[in-house]
Amino acid sequence: MDLKKYFRKIREIEASIAEPQAFVCSLETSDGGKAGVVTEVTRELAAKMIAEGRAALATKAESDQFLEKQASGRAAAQKAEMAKRLQVTIVSDADGARAVAQPNPGGNSSSKK
């Protein structure tokens, strides 16, 4: 392998990518790489993966689908986090009436003597 050619190819691919972040779609590889997985990576890493034949630039539709999936996952995680924080106490009518009828146990009554 000619290293000069390899790094020149990486630099050329990197120069062709406009954004600082790129979406790549993985290709099937002989070492077990799964095809069709979209990932957001740096421009440098995207160029290296493309030069090595492990990925290709994702299409606009693939990157949009990836972003939608990330947003829905983020929303689900936020919803789960809020559900952990939310505390609800269910009070029956009888318990509520008893709590109102009982004097304050701390002795801090609002009426003056």
C-alpha positions as CSV (number, residue, x, y, z in Angstrom):
1,M,0.0,0.0,0.0
2,D,1.3,3.4,-1.0
3,L,0.8,5.6,2.0
4,K,1.2,8.8,0.0
5,K,-1.7,7.8,-2.2
6,Y,-3.8,6.7,0.8
7,F,-3.4,10.0,2.6
8,R,-3.8,12.0,-0.6
9,K,-7.1,10.2,-1.2
10,I,-8.3,10.9,2.3
11,R,-7.4,14.6,2.0
12,E,-9.3,14.8,-1.4
13,I,-12.4,13.2,0.1
14,E,-12.2,15.4,3.1
15,A,-12.0,18.5,1.0
16,S,-15.1,17.4,-0.9
17,I,-17.2,17.3,2.3
18,A,-18.5,20.8,3.0
19,E,-19.9,20.4,6.6
20,P,-17.7,19.9,9.7
21,Q,-19.9,16.9,10.5
22,A,-20.9,14.4,7.9
23,F,-23.5,11.5,7.8
24,V,-22.1,8.2,6.6
25,C,-23.9,5.0,5.8
26,S,-21.9,1.9,6.5
27,L,-21.1,-0.7,3.9
28,E,-21.0,-4.5,4.4
29,T,-17.4,-5.5,5.0
30,S,-15.6,-8.9,5.1
31,D,-14.9,-8.5,8.9
32,G,-18.6,-8.4,9.8
33,G,-19.5,-4.8,9.1
34,K,-23.3,-4.3,8.9
35,A,-24.5,-2.4,5.9
36,G,-27.0,0.5,6.1
37,V,-26.2,2.0,9.5
38,V,-26.2,5.8,9.4
39,T,-23.8,7.7,11.8
40,E,-22.8,11.3,12.2
41,V,-19.0,11.6,12.3
42,T,-16.4,14.3,11.8
43,R,-15.3,15.2,8.3
44,E,-11.9,13.6,8.9
45,L,-13.3,10.3,10.1
46,A,-15.9,10.2,7.3
47,A,-13.1,10.7,4.7
48,K,-11.0,7.9,6.3
49,M,-14.0,5.5,6.4
50,I,-14.9,6.3,2.7
51,A,-11.3,5.8,1.6
52,E,-11.1,2.5,3.4
53,G,-14.3,1.3,1.7
54,R,-16.2,0.9,5.1
55,A,-18.8,3.7,4.4
56,A,-20.3,6.0,1.9
57,L,-21.8,9.5,2.4
58,A,-25.4,9.1,3.4
59,T,-28.1,10.5,1.2
60,K,-30.3,13.4,2.3
61,A,-33.2,11.0,3.0
62,E,-31.0,8.7,5.1
63,S,-29.6,11.6,7.1
64,D,-33.1,13.1,7.7
65,Q,-34.3,9.7,8.9
66,F,-31.3,9.4,11.2
67,L,-32.0,12.8,12.7
68,E,-35.7,12.0,13.2
69,K,-34.8,8.8,14.9
70,Q,-32.4,10.7,17.2
71,A,-35.0,13.3,18.0
72,S,-37.6,10.8,18.9
73,G,-35.2,8.8,21.0
74,R,-34.2,12.0,22.8
75,A,-37.9,12.9,23.4
76,A,-38.6,9.4,24.8
77,A,-35.6,9.7,27.2
78,Q,-36.7,13.1,28.4
79,K,-40.2,11.8,28.9
80,A,-38.9,8.9,30.9
81,E,-36.7,11.2,33.0
82,M,-39.7,13.5,33.7
83,A,-41.8,10.4,34.7
84,K,-39.1,9.5,37.3
85,R,-39.2,13.0,38.8
86,L,-43.0,13.3,38.9
87,Q,-44.5,12.3,42.2
88,V,-48.2,11.9,42.6
89,T,-50.1,11.2,45.8
90,I,-53.6,10.0,45.4
91,V,-55.8,11.1,48.3
92,S,-59.3,9.7,48.7
93,D,-62.2,11.9,49.7
94,A,-62.3,10.4,53.2
95,D,-58.5,11.0,53.8
96,G,-58.8,14.5,52.5
97,A,-61.7,15.3,54.9
98,R,-59.8,13.8,57.8
99,A,-56.7,15.9,57.0
100,V,-58.8,19.1,57.0
101,A,-60.6,18.2,60.2
102,Q,-57.5,17.4,62.3
103,P,-55.5,20.2,63.9
104,N,-52.0,21.0,62.7
105,P,-49.7,18.5,64.6
106,G,-46.8,21.1,64.7
107,G,-48.8,23.4,67.0
108,N,-48.7,26.3,64.5
109,S,-52.4,27.1,64.4
110,S,-53.5,30.1,62.5
111,S,-56.0,31.2,65.1
112,K,-54.9,33.6,67.8
113,K,-55.9,33.3,71.4
